[in-house]
Amino acid sequence: MKGIISIKHWKAILFSITFISSFVISKQYTDPFIVPKNFFLFFSAGIFLLIMCIIMYSRKETILFSWLDVAIAAFLFWGFLSLLFSTEMTIDNSKFYIYACCTGLYFSLKPVVEIRKKVPGNPLDTIVNILLIIGIVQVSWGFLQYFHIAPNIQKEFRIGGSFGNPGQYTNFLVPVFAFALSSYLFSEKNKKLSFVSALAILAILPFTQARAAWIATLLIIIYLTEKKYGYIRKFWKGLRYIALKIIIIFIITGILFPVTIYLYQLKKNSSSGRLFIWQTSLEMIKDKPLTGFGFDRFAAAHNDYQAKYFEKHPDDTAKAEIADGVNYAFNEFIQAAAETGILGAILLISIFIIAFTGKPKEAIIKDMTHYYGAKAALTALFISSLVSYPFHIVPSTVIFFFSLGVINLQSNYKTFQISTIDRSRKLIAITGIVLISVFLIIKYQRNKAERQWLTAFKYMRENRMDEAYSLYQDLYPDLKNSQYFLFNYGAELSLMKRYSESIRILKEAEPRLDDSDFYIYLASSYENSGNIKEAEAGYNKAMCIMPAKLFPRYRLVGIYLKTDRKMDAVEMAKKIMSMKVKIQSPTTDAIRQEMADFLKKENS
């Protein structure tokens, strides 16, 4: 590791520990991928920021703010206001905490990478080199999965590294590729490491079928090689006639069109599904353009709008086949607008615009390695932001804020100086120490509760219902702000035949999470408690959210028979038999067989 990682750059190493979140998987949580990564960030970033506050207390510093700093702080503050005034969400929100931790990392980067005469080397090199090593390990993990040497816990995907999902996997790897290729092209240090990292990531990408990653990688290569060699600039200047330039533009356009069609057709259902999500999301934005539906409330609000769409268009079978339970908009800007209004989207866009339009400082003109790498990484994250959800996954969010931090430090932005007296600086540092300490204690307790939740979940699978019920009750005070816990708790109460309690808990979750499965459990609890009217409404809502799902229609057949509406039951049974089965399973086979027997009996 000599020459790659310098122990003397200990602050840079502590900062880099947050990148290790990409490796974190744990079967001790109900979600083995996202939740443990979140907690790792909370603890690693929290401890790092605590140390930085202690350093701030003992050291005088002049505070400089750039327009990029202002945009990032404003984006976080607007999200905080959205949570503060929300009637559905609480401040105890993991997505907000992730943004807060990453914003803290962003503002802490300057004292981390400052070059000191007594310490040789550049701390930024240490951070980037650690990132490149992580990239190599992740690629190795992916290839082991591809060749069935190591399993992917998320079994529906052959490859996904420690993310399970190839989309999340490449949202992390492609920005790493940007730093690797930039280091190889523009730096004379650690050529082997940057070459191996760039080549490894390039080798794994074709196996992921991540189309946005392919596009982003191509743009990175074009951008960085152009900065190094200027081939495109020289070629374009060499074209003397405007007619030739126009012909070249037409040729490029002619190539891009069939390539776009191919990429669309490669995973057509996925592409069509995202178009439908965007269509529905734009309706949401149109209805609440100023405030949005609330920070982190996209999933619940979108499912309501999707249900309304199919209520109005019950015969739209094409969209019915691609409709699914939606947690993300697959476009960060659309999701920001839907959740926090047009201003939220403008603030997010402004971060990219300010970062992309920044010019390098004269002091770094001789070594633009990390400046170009950060801009290329930001390009990759911008592309993935258009068709995916990189800012909802911890490792890619950390890289995003790190890239912004590098650009901010090495760009010639106009800055606003704030000089703090010794007393106020110490007060700020003490406040930070107290807040971070409280945050870490709260998250420690929450982490324990999240692990115990899995125990309660397992008790239910083992039919130990009394123990499960007792543990769920104990966990409720710590986890009541988690919509996923509330949903699971309410569903398990339904299975325990505690229907009134199930309804109460599920209604608590409804403003934050209300997919098709949610309404099936809610309707089941209503049905078994004798409230047939609410049960029917619940099954109808579940059916409208995901029209291709058989189970809500199957339960409606039972409701119709209970309420002496045999003709409605027959019509629904016929509809079930005519539907294309999206995912075949023993349950769908049993439903279809029961409906076939029912129709045969009615026709005899």
MOHUNOR-V362114 format. One record per backbone hydrogen bond with DSSP energy under -1.0 kcal/mol. NH is the residue of the N-H (numbers start at 0). CO is the residue of the C=O. E is the energy in kcal/mol with one decimal. If there is no record, write none. Layout:
nh:NH co:CO e:E
nh:NH co:CO e:E
This chain:
nh:3 co:0 e:-2.2
nh:4 co:0 e:-2.5
nh:8 co:5 e:-1.6
nh:9 co:7 e:-1.1
nh:12 co:8 e:-1.9
nh:13 co:9 e:-2.4
nh:14 co:10 e:-2.3
nh:15 co:11 e:-2.1
nh:16 co:12 e:-1.0
nh:17 co:14 e:-1.4
nh:18 co:15 e:-1.7
nh:19 co:16 e:-1.3
nh:20 co:17 e:-1.3
nh:21 co:18 e:-1.9
nh:22 co:19 e:-2.3
nh:25 co:31 e:-1.9
nh:36 co:32 e:-1.1
nh:37 co:33 e:-2.3
nh:38 co:34 e:-2.3
nh:39 co:35 e:-2.2
nh:40 co:36 e:-2.1
nh:41 co:37 e:-2.5
nh:42 co:38 e:-2.4
nh:43 co:39 e:-2.9
nh:44 co:40 e:-2.7
nh:45 co:41 e:-1.5
nh:46 co:42 e:-2.5
nh:47 co:43 e:-2.0
nh:48 co:44 e:-3.0
nh:49 co:45 e:-1.9
nh:50 co:46 e:-2.0
nh:51 co:47 e:-2.1
nh:52 co:48 e:-2.0
nh:53 co:49 e:-1.8
nh:54 co:50 e:-2.3
nh:55 co:51 e:-2.4
nh:56 co:52 e:-2.0
nh:57 co:53 e:-1.2
nh:62 co:417 e:-2.0
nh:64 co:415 e:-2.3
nh:69 co:65 e:-2.0
nh:70 co:66 e:-2.3
nh:71 co:67 e:-2.3
nh:72 co:68 e:-2.6
nh:73 co:69 e:-2.6
nh:74 co:70 e:-2.1
nh:75 co:71 e:-2.0
nh:76 co:72 e:-2.5
nh:77 co:73 e:-2.6
nh:78 co:74 e:-1.6
nh:79 co:75 e:-2.2
nh:80 co:76 e:-2.5
nh:81 co:77 e:-2.0
nh:82 co:78 e:-1.9
nh:83 co:79 e:-2.8
nh:84 co:80 e:-2.2
nh:85 co:82 e:-1.1
nh:92 co:90 e:-2.3
nh:96 co:92 e:-2.2
nh:97 co:93 e:-2.4
nh:98 co:94 e:-2.0
nh:99 co:95 e:-2.6
nh:100 co:96 e:-2.8
nh:101 co:97 e:-2.4
nh:102 co:98 e:-2.3
nh:103 co:99 e:-2.1
nh:104 co:100 e:-2.1
nh:105 co:101 e:-2.3
nh:106 co:102 e:-2.3
nh:107 co:103 e:-1.3
nh:108 co:105 e:-1.0
nh:111 co:107 e:-1.1
nh:112 co:108 e:-2.3
nh:124 co:121 e:-1.2
nh:125 co:121 e:-1.1
nh:126 co:122 e:-1.9
nh:127 co:123 e:-2.4
nh:128 co:124 e:-2.8
nh:129 co:125 e:-2.2
nh:130 co:126 e:-2.0
nh:131 co:127 e:-2.3
nh:132 co:128 e:-2.1
nh:133 co:129 e:-2.3
nh:134 co:130 e:-2.0
nh:135 co:131 e:-2.0
nh:136 co:132 e:-2.2
nh:137 co:133 e:-2.5
nh:138 co:134 e:-2.2
nh:139 co:135 e:-2.3
nh:140 co:136 e:-2.3
nh:141 co:137 e:-2.3
nh:142 co:138 e:-2.4
nh:143 co:139 e:-2.1
nh:144 co:140 e:-1.7
nh:145 co:141 e:-2.3
nh:146 co:142 e:-2.2
nh:147 co:144 e:-1.7
nh:148 co:143 e:-3.0
nh:149 co:143 e:-1.8
nh:154 co:152 e:-1.5
nh:156 co:153 e:-2.0
nh:162 co:159 e:-2.3
nh:164 co:162 e:-1.1
nh:168 co:164 e:-2.2
nh:169 co:165 e:-2.3
nh:170 co:166 e:-1.9
nh:171 co:167 e:-1.0
nh:172 co:168 e:-2.1
nh:173 co:169 e:-2.4
nh:175 co:171 e:-1.2
nh:176 co:172 e:-2.5
nh:177 co:173 e:-1.8
nh:178 co:174 e:-1.6
nh:179 co:175 e:-2.4
nh:180 co:176 e:-3.0
nh:181 co:177 e:-2.0
nh:182 co:178 e:-2.2
nh:183 co:179 e:-2.1
nh:184 co:180 e:-2.4
nh:185 co:181 e:-2.6
nh:186 co:182 e:-1.5
nh:193 co:189 e:-2.1
nh:194 co:190 e:-2.4
nh:195 co:191 e:-2.8
nh:196 co:192 e:-2.4
nh:197 co:193 e:-2.4
nh:198 co:194 e:-2.7
nh:199 co:195 e:-2.6
nh:200 co:196 e:-2.1
nh:201 co:197 e:-2.2
nh:202 co:198 e:-2.0
nh:203 co:199 e:-1.6
nh:204 co:200 e:-1.6
nh:206 co:203 e:-1.4
nh:207 co:204 e:-1.7
nh:210 co:208 e:-1.0
nh:213 co:209 e:-1.7
nh:214 co:210 e:-2.1
nh:215 co:211 e:-2.7
nh:216 co:212 e:-2.5
nh:217 co:213 e:-2.2
nh:218 co:214 e:-2.2
nh:219 co:215 e:-2.3
nh:220 co:216 e:-2.5
nh:221 co:217 e:-2.4
nh:222 co:218 e:-2.8
nh:223 co:219 e:-2.9
nh:224 co:220 e:-2.4
nh:225 co:221 e:-1.9
nh:226 co:222 e:-2.0
nh:227 co:223 e:-1.7
nh:228 co:224 e:-3.3
nh:229 co:225 e:-1.3
nh:233 co:229 e:-2.6
nh:234 co:230 e:-2.8
nh:235 co:231 e:-2.9
nh:236 co:232 e:-2.2
nh:237 co:233 e:-1.5
nh:244 co:240 e:-1.4
nh:245 co:241 e:-2.4
nh:246 co:242 e:-2.2
nh:247 co:243 e:-2.5
nh:248 co:244 e:-2.2
nh:249 co:245 e:-2.2
nh:250 co:246 e:-2.4
nh:251 co:247 e:-2.5
nh:252 co:248 e:-2.4
nh:253 co:249 e:-2.5
nh:254 co:250 e:-1.6
nh:255 co:251 e:-2.6
nh:256 co:252 e:-2.1
nh:258 co:254 e:-1.5
nh:259 co:255 e:-2.6
nh:260 co:256 e:-2.1
nh:261 co:257 e:-2.5
nh:262 co:258 e:-2.5
nh:263 co:259 e:-2.2
nh:264 co:260 e:-2.6
nh:265 co:261 e:-1.8
nh:267 co:264 e:-1.1
nh:270 co:266 e:-2.4
nh:271 co:267 e:-3.1
nh:272 co:268 e:-2.4
nh:273 co:269 e:-1.9
nh:274 co:270 e:-1.9
nh:275 co:271 e:-2.0
nh:276 co:272 e:-2.1
nh:277 co:273 e:-2.6
nh:278 co:274 e:-2.2
nh:279 co:275 e:-2.4
nh:280 co:276 e:-2.7
nh:281 co:277 e:-2.4
nh:282 co:278 e:-1.2
nh:283 co:279 e:-1.5
nh:284 co:280 e:-2.4
nh:285 co:281 e:-2.2
nh:286 co:282 e:-1.5
nh:287 co:283 e:-1.9
nh:291 co:287 e:-1.1
nh:292 co:337 e:-2.7
nh:293 co:338 e:-2.7
nh:296 co:293 e:-2.0
nh:300 co:296 e:-2.1
nh:301 co:297 e:-3.2
nh:302 co:298 e:-2.2
nh:303 co:299 e:-1.5
nh:304 co:300 e:-1.9
nh:305 co:301 e:-2.7
nh:306 co:302 e:-2.2
nh:307 co:303 e:-2.1
nh:308 co:304 e:-2.1
nh:309 co:305 e:-1.9
nh:310 co:306 e:-1.7
nh:311 co:307 e:-1.7
nh:312 co:308 e:-2.0
nh:315 co:312 e:-1.5
nh:316 co:314 e:-2.1
nh:319 co:315 e:-1.9
nh:320 co:316 e:-1.9
nh:322 co:318 e:-1.5
nh:331 co:384 e:-2.5
nh:334 co:330 e:-2.5
nh:335 co:331 e:-2.2
nh:336 co:332 e:-2.0
nh:337 co:333 e:-2.5
nh:338 co:334 e:-2.3
nh:339 co:335 e:-2.9
nh:340 co:336 e:-1.4
nh:341 co:288 e:-3.2
nh:344 co:340 e:-1.5
nh:345 co:341 e:-2.6
nh:346 co:342 e:-2.6
nh:347 co:343 e:-1.8
nh:348 co:344 e:-2.8
nh:349 co:345 e:-2.8
nh:350 co:346 e:-1.4
nh:351 co:347 e:-1.4
nh:352 co:348 e:-2.6
nh:353 co:349 e:-2.8
nh:354 co:350 e:-2.1
nh:355 co:351 e:-3.0
nh:356 co:352 e:-2.2
nh:360 co:409 e:-2.4
nh:363 co:360 e:-1.3
nh:364 co:361 e:-1.2
nh:366 co:363 e:-1.3
nh:371 co:367 e:-2.9
nh:372 co:368 e:-2.0
nh:373 co:369 e:-2.6
nh:374 co:370 e:-2.0
nh:375 co:371 e:-2.5
nh:376 co:372 e:-2.5
nh:377 co:373 e:-2.4
nh:378 co:374 e:-1.8
nh:379 co:375 e:-2.0
nh:380 co:376 e:-2.2
nh:381 co:377 e:-2.2
nh:382 co:378 e:-2.2
nh:383 co:379 e:-2.3
nh:384 co:380 e:-1.8
nh:387 co:383 e:-1.9
nh:391 co:388 e:-1.7
nh:392 co:389 e:-1.2
nh:396 co:392 e:-1.9
nh:397 co:393 e:-2.5
nh:398 co:394 e:-2.0
nh:399 co:395 e:-1.9
nh:400 co:396 e:-2.2
nh:401 co:397 e:-2.4
nh:402 co:398 e:-2.9
nh:403 co:399 e:-2.2
nh:404 co:400 e:-2.2
nh:405 co:401 e:-2.3
nh:406 co:402 e:-2.4
nh:407 co:403 e:-2.6
nh:408 co:404 e:-2.2
nh:409 co:405 e:-1.9
nh:411 co:358 e:-4.0
nh:412 co:410 e:-1.4
nh:415 co:64 e:-3.1
nh:417 co:62 e:-3.5
nh:424 co:420 e:-2.4
nh:425 co:421 e:-1.9
nh:426 co:422 e:-2.1
nh:427 co:423 e:-2.4
nh:428 co:424 e:-2.2
nh:429 co:425 e:-2.6
nh:430 co:426 e:-2.5
nh:431 co:427 e:-2.4
nh:432 co:428 e:-2.4
nh:433 co:429 e:-2.6
nh:434 co:430 e:-2.7
nh:435 co:431 e:-2.5
nh:436 co:432 e:-2.1
nh:437 co:433 e:-2.5
nh:438 co:434 e:-2.5
nh:439 co:435 e:-2.6
nh:440 co:436 e:-2.2
nh:441 co:437 e:-2.6
nh:442 co:438 e:-2.6
nh:443 co:439 e:-2.0
nh:444 co:440 e:-2.0
nh:445 co:441 e:-2.4
nh:446 co:442 e:-2.5
nh:447 co:443 e:-1.9
nh:448 co:444 e:-2.1
nh:449 co:445 e:-2.6
nh:450 co:446 e:-1.8
nh:451 co:447 e:-2.1
nh:452 co:448 e:-2.0
nh:453 co:449 e:-1.0
nh:454 co:450 e:-1.0
nh:455 co:451 e:-2.2
nh:456 co:452 e:-2.4
nh:457 co:453 e:-2.4
nh:458 co:454 e:-2.3
nh:459 co:455 e:-1.6
nh:460 co:456 e:-1.5
nh:461 co:457 e:-1.7
nh:462 co:459 e:-1.3
nh:463 co:458 e:-3.0
nh:464 co:462 e:-1.1
nh:467 co:463 e:-2.2
nh:468 co:464 e:-2.9
nh:469 co:465 e:-2.1
nh:470 co:466 e:-2.2
nh:471 co:467 e:-2.9
nh:472 co:468 e:-2.1
nh:473 co:469 e:-1.8
nh:474 co:470 e:-2.2
nh:475 co:471 e:-1.5
nh:478 co:474 e:-2.1
nh:479 co:475 e:-1.4
nh:481 co:478 e:-2.0
nh:485 co:481 e:-2.3
nh:486 co:482 e:-2.2
nh:487 co:483 e:-2.3
nh:488 co:484 e:-3.3
nh:489 co:485 e:-2.8
nh:490 co:486 e:-2.5
nh:491 co:487 e:-2.6
nh:492 co:488 e:-2.3
nh:493 co:489 e:-1.6
nh:494 co:490 e:-1.8
nh:495 co:491 e:-1.8
nh:496 co:493 e:-1.2
nh:497 co:492 e:-2.7
nh:501 co:497 e:-2.3
nh:502 co:498 e:-2.5
nh:503 co:499 e:-1.9
nh:504 co:500 e:-2.4
nh:505 co:501 e:-2.7
nh:506 co:502 e:-2.2
nh:507 co:503 e:-1.1
nh:508 co:504 e:-1.4
nh:509 co:505 e:-1.6
nh:511 co:508 e:-2.3
nh:512 co:508 e:-2.0
nh:518 co:514 e:-1.8
nh:519 co:515 e:-1.7
nh:520 co:516 e:-2.1
nh:521 co:517 e:-2.4
nh:522 co:518 e:-2.7
nh:523 co:519 e:-2.3
nh:524 co:520 e:-2.2
nh:525 co:521 e:-2.1
nh:526 co:522 e:-3.0
nh:527 co:523 e:-2.6
nh:528 co:524 e:-1.1
nh:529 co:526 e:-1.2
nh:530 co:525 e:-2.4
nh:531 co:529 e:-1.4
nh:534 co:530 e:-1.9
nh:535 co:531 e:-2.7
nh:536 co:532 e:-1.9
nh:537 co:533 e:-2.2
nh:538 co:534 e:-2.6
nh:539 co:535 e:-2.3
nh:540 co:536 e:-2.1
nh:541 co:537 e:-2.5
nh:542 co:538 e:-2.4
nh:543 co:539 e:-2.3
nh:544 co:540 e:-2.1
nh:545 co:541 e:-1.8
nh:548 co:545 e:-1.9
nh:553 co:549 e:-2.4
nh:554 co:550 e:-2.5
nh:555 co:551 e:-1.8
nh:556 co:552 e:-1.7
nh:557 co:553 e:-1.3
nh:558 co:554 e:-2.1
nh:559 co:555 e:-2.9
nh:560 co:556 e:-2.0
nh:561 co:557 e:-2.0
nh:562 co:558 e:-1.6
nh:563 co:560 e:-1.2
nh:564 co:559 e:-3.3
nh:568 co:564 e:-2.0
nh:569 co:565 e:-2.7
nh:570 co:566 e:-2.3
nh:571 co:567 e:-2.3
nh:572 co:568 e:-2.4
nh:573 co:569 e:-2.4
nh:574 co:570 e:-2.0
nh:575 co:571 e:-2.3
nh:576 co:572 e:-2.1
nh:577 co:573 e:-1.5
nh:588 co:584 e:-2.4
nh:589 co:585 e:-2.2
nh:590 co:586 e:-2.4
nh:591 co:587 e:-2.4
nh:592 co:588 e:-2.2
nh:593 co:589 e:-2.4
nh:594 co:590 e:-2.5
nh:595 co:591 e:-2.3
nh:596 co:592 e:-2.3
nh:597 co:593 e:-2.3
nh:598 co:594 e:-2.5
nh:599 co:595 e:-2.2
nh:600 co:596 e:-2.2
nh:601 co:597 e:-2.0
nh:602 co:598 e:-1.8
